[in-house]
Amino acid sequence: MSKKLAIIATKGTLDWGYPPFILASTAAALGYEVQIFFTFYGLQLLKKKMDVKVSPLGNPGMPMPMGMDKWFPVIGTAIPGMQSVMTKMMKAKMKSKGVASLEDLRDLCVEADVKIIACQMTVDLFDMNHSEFIDGIEYGGAAMFFEFAGEADISLFV
């Protein structure tokens, strides 16, 4: 009997996209049975064309280059275009450190048979279409996920 990991992913930004995919792929490699339930903004991570950004606004713990976190006030991060600049900087930093892209990590999860569930209620709420999402995922509600999560050894909300 393998251990089970249940993850709920609710965030749809670059920085919040990494935890569910890293944890799920690692657990799958260790022999866990894994399910991730993507709901609300987390659904952005399942789109065929993933266009997620990092937002320094409201994230005071985010280290910034040149000590900007010390001298660049929070209001400065709200300047139009700053989110795109910060996203580009974060992606360049990750690439220089050999960190896999979100798309690669997502593909790894699919290859490792991580069960990926898109919240159908949220898909309907935001008028999304199944054609927007990658192949190989399932659609269901909280009750479907709880069948698995209720027996999971580890449950995480990220």
Rosetta silent file (secondary structure, phi, psi, omega in degrees, C-alpha in Angstrom):
SEQUENCE: MSKKLAIIATKGTLDWGYPPFILASTAAALGYEVQIFFTFYGLQLLKKKMDVKVSPLGNPGMPMPMGMDKWFPVIGTAIPGMQSVMTKMMKAKMKSKGVASLEDLRDLCVEADVKIIACQMTVDLFDMNHSEFIDGIEYGGAAMFFEFAGEADISLFV
SCORE:     score description
SCORE:     0.000 S_00000001
   1 L     0.000  120.998 -179.198    0.000    0.000    0.000 S_00000001
   2 L   -83.887  155.717  174.990    1.589    3.289   -1.095 S_00000001
   3 L   -72.616  159.516 -178.041    1.413    6.515    0.848 S_00000001
   4 E  -125.133  139.097  175.774   -0.893    9.240   -0.442 S_00000001
   5 E  -122.749  126.107  177.395   -0.349   12.989   -0.859 S_00000001
   6 E  -114.599  128.071 -179.203   -3.267   15.366   -1.461 S_00000001
   7 E  -125.720  135.972  171.537   -2.557   18.959   -2.526 S_00000001
   8 E  -109.722  122.237 -179.204   -4.960   21.864   -3.034 S_00000001
   9 E  -111.451  118.265 -175.569   -3.497   24.567   -5.312 S_00000001
  10 L  -117.390   -7.484 -175.077   -5.280   27.922   -5.245 S_00000001
  11 L  -104.528  145.872 -176.382   -2.673   30.417   -6.459 S_00000001
  12 L  -123.600   36.567  177.108   -1.930   31.271  -10.081 S_00000001
  13 L  -110.504  165.369 -178.807    1.327   33.221   -9.955 S_00000001
  14 H   -55.865  -50.218 -177.103    4.814   32.175  -10.993 S_00000001
  15 H   -68.030  -34.174  179.424    6.127   31.919   -7.435 S_00000001
  16 H   -84.058   -8.356  177.986    3.066   30.089   -6.103 S_00000001
  17 H   -78.300  -26.143 -176.973    3.065   27.667   -9.052 S_00000001
  18 H   -68.003  -47.150 -175.390    6.250   25.924   -7.989 S_00000001
  19 H   -53.628  -49.602 -177.486    5.232   24.363   -4.640 S_00000001
  20 H   -63.843  -38.166 -178.179    2.426   22.082   -5.860 S_00000001
  21 H   -73.764  -38.920  178.250    4.416   20.792   -8.843 S_00000001
  22 H   -67.267  -47.125 -179.630    7.688   20.322   -6.938 S_00000001
  23 H   -63.900  -42.506 -178.494    6.008   18.604   -3.996 S_00000001
  24 H   -66.928  -46.077 -178.383    3.855   16.407   -6.224 S_00000001
  25 H   -66.821  -36.704  177.801    6.663   15.322   -8.563 S_00000001
  26 H   -66.083  -46.960  179.097    8.975   14.605   -5.628 S_00000001
  27 H   -61.054  -42.346  178.778    6.332   12.574   -3.812 S_00000001
  28 H   -61.565  -40.584  178.435    5.528   10.639   -6.998 S_00000001
  29 H   -65.016  -26.962  178.463    9.244    9.860   -7.445 S_00000001
  30 L   -88.019    2.969  176.424    9.255    8.536   -3.873 S_00000001
  31 L    95.080    7.255  176.958    6.356    6.218   -4.674 S_00000001
  32 L   -73.936  150.593  166.196    3.460    8.235   -3.296 S_00000001
  33 E   -88.181  126.820 -170.816    0.067    8.258   -4.973 S_00000001
  34 E  -128.061  138.677  171.151   -0.550   11.975   -5.590 S_00000001
  35 E  -131.279  139.602  172.654   -3.515   14.157   -6.479 S_00000001
  36 E  -120.914  127.856  177.293   -3.559   17.927   -6.945 S_00000001
  37 E  -103.959  112.088 -179.527   -6.866   19.786   -6.880 S_00000001
  38 E   -96.389  123.269 -179.235   -6.561   23.112   -8.744 S_00000001
  39 L  -136.744  161.324 -177.507   -9.190   25.669   -7.867 S_00000001
  40 H    46.489 -126.621 -171.199   -9.774   29.391   -8.335 S_00000001
  41 H   -71.322  -16.148  175.703   -6.602   31.125   -9.542 S_00000001
  42 H   -61.465  -22.187  178.377   -4.632   27.885   -9.403 S_00000001
  43 H   -61.350  -23.427  178.463   -6.378   26.922  -12.647 S_00000001
  44 H   -58.625  -27.384 -178.320   -4.020   29.317  -14.464 S_00000001
  45 H   -75.087  -10.277 -179.296   -1.307   26.686  -13.946 S_00000001
  46 H  -104.123   -1.140 -179.367   -3.243   24.193  -16.063 S_00000001
  47 E   -70.562  144.711  177.627   -3.710   26.348  -19.137 S_00000001
  48 L   -54.885  -46.409  177.600   -2.048   25.199  -22.357 S_00000001
  49 L  -103.878   90.161 -178.171   -0.470   28.621  -22.675 S_00000001
  50 L   -76.872  117.260 -179.752    0.625   29.309  -19.136 S_00000001
  51 L  -125.573   67.141 -177.685    1.194   33.039  -18.768 S_00000001
  52 L   -98.590  151.566 -177.440    1.749   33.481  -15.055 S_00000001
  53 L  -125.656  163.544  173.655    3.657   36.310  -13.457 S_00000001
  54 L   -98.893  141.339  179.853    5.289   36.971  -10.118 S_00000001
  55 L  -118.966  110.330  176.346    3.869   39.796   -8.066 S_00000001
  56 L   -72.739  -18.737 -179.280    6.178   41.558   -5.642 S_00000001
  57 L   -65.769  126.395 -179.802    3.229   43.658   -4.489 S_00000001
  58 L    76.889   12.613  179.930    2.032   42.417   -1.133 S_00000001
  59 L  -126.076   71.895 -173.791    4.971   40.029   -0.861 S_00000001
  60 L   -66.375  -16.370  179.468    7.373   41.793    1.510 S_00000001
  61 L   -83.756   -3.186 -177.171    9.435   38.649    2.030 S_00000001
  62 L   -73.692  116.955  176.632   10.483   38.527   -1.612 S_00000001
  63 L   -68.744  138.702 -177.822   14.222   39.133   -1.895 S_00000001
  64 L  -123.593  152.446 -178.572   14.970   41.652   -4.604 S_00000001
  65 H   -65.826  156.597  176.382   18.204   42.433   -6.443 S_00000001
  66 H    56.950   27.641  179.097   20.460   45.287   -5.382 S_00000001
  67 H    65.199   21.881 -177.001   18.792   45.384   -1.971 S_00000001
  68 H   -58.458  -27.753 -179.912   15.656   46.828   -3.572 S_00000001
  69 H   -65.718  -17.314  178.983   13.569   45.206   -0.852 S_00000001
  70 H   -90.953  -37.747 -173.445   15.211   47.645    1.558 S_00000001
  71 H  -112.458  -14.401 -178.323   14.989   50.883   -0.419 S_00000001
  72 L   -94.488  103.102 -175.357   12.282   50.320   -3.030 S_00000001
  73 L   -60.053  155.086 -179.002    9.006   51.028   -1.246 S_00000001
  74 H   -52.991  -37.411 -178.586    6.069   48.681   -1.725 S_00000001
  75 H   -62.054  -30.685  179.062    4.247   51.365   -3.702 S_00000001
  76 H   -63.679  -28.018  179.581    7.063   51.294   -6.288 S_00000001
  77 H   -74.166  -11.349  178.540    6.197   47.702   -7.137 S_00000001
  78 H   -89.248    0.499  178.686    2.754   48.912   -8.227 S_00000001
  79 L   -60.883  134.806  178.824    4.247   50.967  -11.069 S_00000001
  80 L   -53.028  132.602  179.443    2.719   49.863  -14.397 S_00000001
  81 L    90.064  -12.556 -177.888    4.932   47.254  -16.047 S_00000001
  82 H   -65.410  -35.546  179.027    6.804   46.413  -12.823 S_00000001
  83 H   -61.384  -41.937  177.974    5.112   43.011  -12.599 S_00000001
  84 H   -66.243  -40.363  177.887    6.435   42.089  -16.051 S_00000001
  85 H   -62.011  -47.474 -179.369    9.916   43.347  -15.148 S_00000001
  86 H   -64.422  -37.409  178.404    9.936   41.334  -11.923 S_00000001
  87 H   -64.436  -44.694  179.098    8.661   38.232  -13.735 S_00000001
  88 H   -61.651  -42.709  179.061   11.398   38.501  -16.345 S_00000001
  89 H   -63.597  -43.042 -179.235   14.012   38.930  -13.618 S_00000001
  90 H   -65.070  -44.057  178.873   12.686   35.943  -11.658 S_00000001
  91 H   -63.348  -40.190  178.424   12.612   33.688  -14.737 S_00000001
  92 H   -64.597  -41.945  179.072   16.177   34.714  -15.652 S_00000001
  93 H   -63.087  -44.835 -179.519   17.348   34.009  -12.097 S_00000001
  94 H   -63.577  -43.198  179.941   15.677   30.603  -12.072 S_00000001
  95 H   -63.235  -41.702 -179.568   17.131   29.708  -15.455 S_00000001
  96 H   -65.706  -24.507  179.575   20.638   30.764  -14.352 S_00000001
  97 L   -96.380    2.210  177.692   20.308   28.485  -11.304 S_00000001
  98 L    77.367   21.373  178.330   19.045   25.532  -13.349 S_00000001
  99 L   -79.245  130.835  179.949   15.514   25.582  -11.924 S_00000001
 100 L   -63.602  152.092  176.851   13.038   23.807  -14.183 S_00000001
 101 L   -73.796  161.508  176.358   10.220   25.831  -15.714 S_00000001
 102 H   -60.199  -39.603  179.046    6.673   25.437  -14.445 S_00000001
 103 H   -61.079  -42.484  178.760    5.738   23.829  -17.759 S_00000001
 104 H   -65.046  -42.430  178.760    8.516   21.251  -17.356 S_00000001
 105 H   -65.444  -38.987  177.591    7.497   20.495  -13.769 S_00000001
 106 H   -63.079  -45.197  177.541    3.865   20.186  -14.810 S_00000001
 107 H   -60.195  -39.339  178.327    4.855   17.773  -17.597 S_00000001
 108 H   -61.683  -41.111  177.363    6.898   15.781  -15.088 S_00000001
 109 H   -62.868  -43.554  178.724    3.836   15.451  -12.861 S_00000001
 110 H   -61.671  -45.599  179.399    1.732   14.243  -15.790 S_00000001
 111 H   -63.426  -30.439 -178.095    4.429   11.705  -16.750 S_00000001
 112 L   -87.390    9.461  178.734    4.630   10.516  -13.131 S_00000001
 113 L    63.987   30.642  170.895    0.863    9.800  -13.098 S_00000001
 114 L   -70.289  128.321  179.118    0.015   12.561  -10.647 S_00000001
 115 E   -79.641  119.651 -177.993   -3.747   12.898  -10.857 S_00000001
 116 E  -108.577  121.833 -177.087   -4.525   16.504  -11.746 S_00000001
 117 E  -117.858  125.170  173.754   -8.056   17.702  -11.065 S_00000001
 118 E   -94.165  131.099  179.874   -9.445   21.031  -12.254 S_00000001
 119 E   -67.721  111.724 -177.246  -12.305   22.331  -10.117 S_00000001
 120 H   -64.021  -35.251  178.775  -15.313   22.239  -12.429 S_00000001
 121 H   -60.369  -42.404 -179.702  -17.214   24.771  -10.295 S_00000001
 122 H   -70.777  -37.455  175.833  -14.399   27.305  -10.751 S_00000001
 123 H   -57.179  -45.595  179.064  -14.128   26.541  -14.474 S_00000001
 124 H   -67.836  -42.663 -178.268  -17.840   27.343  -14.744 S_00000001
 125 H   -57.454  -42.538 -177.264  -17.597   30.374  -12.441 S_00000001
 126 L   -95.483   14.079  178.278  -14.924   32.022  -14.593 S_00000001
 127 L    52.434   41.780  177.545  -16.530   30.952  -17.900 S_00000001
 128 L   -86.963  162.003 -179.796  -13.481   28.915  -18.863 S_00000001
 129 L  -119.798  142.327 -179.747  -13.527   26.243  -21.529 S_00000001
 130 H   -56.318  -27.557 -178.783  -11.983   22.781  -21.276 S_00000001
 131 H   -67.591  -16.471  178.645  -10.133   23.484  -24.527 S_00000001
 132 H   -75.026  -18.112 -170.979   -8.010   26.095  -22.667 S_00000001
 133 E  -102.092  158.540  178.753   -6.452   23.417  -20.479 S_00000001
 134 L   -62.864  157.979  176.278   -3.768   20.803  -21.026 S_00000001
 135 L   -75.473  158.386  173.288   -4.777   17.282  -21.949 S_00000001
 136 L    88.548    6.569  177.375   -4.791   14.504  -19.394 S_00000001
 137 L  -102.027  163.705  176.898   -6.467   16.320  -16.526 S_00000001
 138 E  -111.641  160.410  178.475   -9.771   15.496  -14.889 S_00000001
 139 E  -120.546  134.101 -179.655  -12.606   17.795  -13.940 S_00000001
 140 E  -171.043 -178.495 -178.510  -14.505   17.426  -10.711 S_00000001
 141 L  -109.612 -174.859 -178.334  -15.626   19.004   -7.524 S_00000001
 142 H   -59.142  -39.060 -178.740  -14.552   19.050   -3.919 S_00000001
 143 H   -60.390  -39.905  178.008  -16.422   15.812   -3.181 S_00000001
 144 H   -61.469  -44.483 -179.460  -14.365   13.989   -5.824 S_00000001
 145 H   -67.650  -38.943 -178.125  -11.130   15.277   -4.289 S_00000001
 146 H   -64.343  -26.709  176.092  -12.227   14.478   -0.722 S_00000001
 147 H   -56.540  -40.346  179.028  -12.628   10.803   -1.611 S_00000001
 148 H   -82.971  -49.202 -175.315   -8.852   10.744   -2.018 S_00000001
 149 H   -60.984  -32.215 -179.958   -7.858   13.431    0.501 S_00000001
 150 L   -62.583  -22.815  179.454   -9.865   11.754    3.263 S_00000001
 151 L  -110.514    4.671 -176.750   -7.487    8.801    3.108 S_00000001
 152 L   -70.803  147.041  174.853   -4.289   10.735    2.356 S_00000001
 153 L   -76.492  -33.118 -179.861   -1.277   10.437    4.634 S_00000001
 154 E  -134.583  132.374  175.261   -0.375   14.070    3.909 S_00000001
 155 E  -125.857  130.367 -177.494   -2.686   16.916    2.872 S_00000001
 156 E  -127.960  143.866  175.671   -1.325   20.318    1.850 S_00000001
 157 E  -118.356  108.855 -177.980   -2.979   23.617    0.971 S_00000001
 158 L  -124.706    0.000    0.000   -0.681   25.778   -1.171 S_00000001
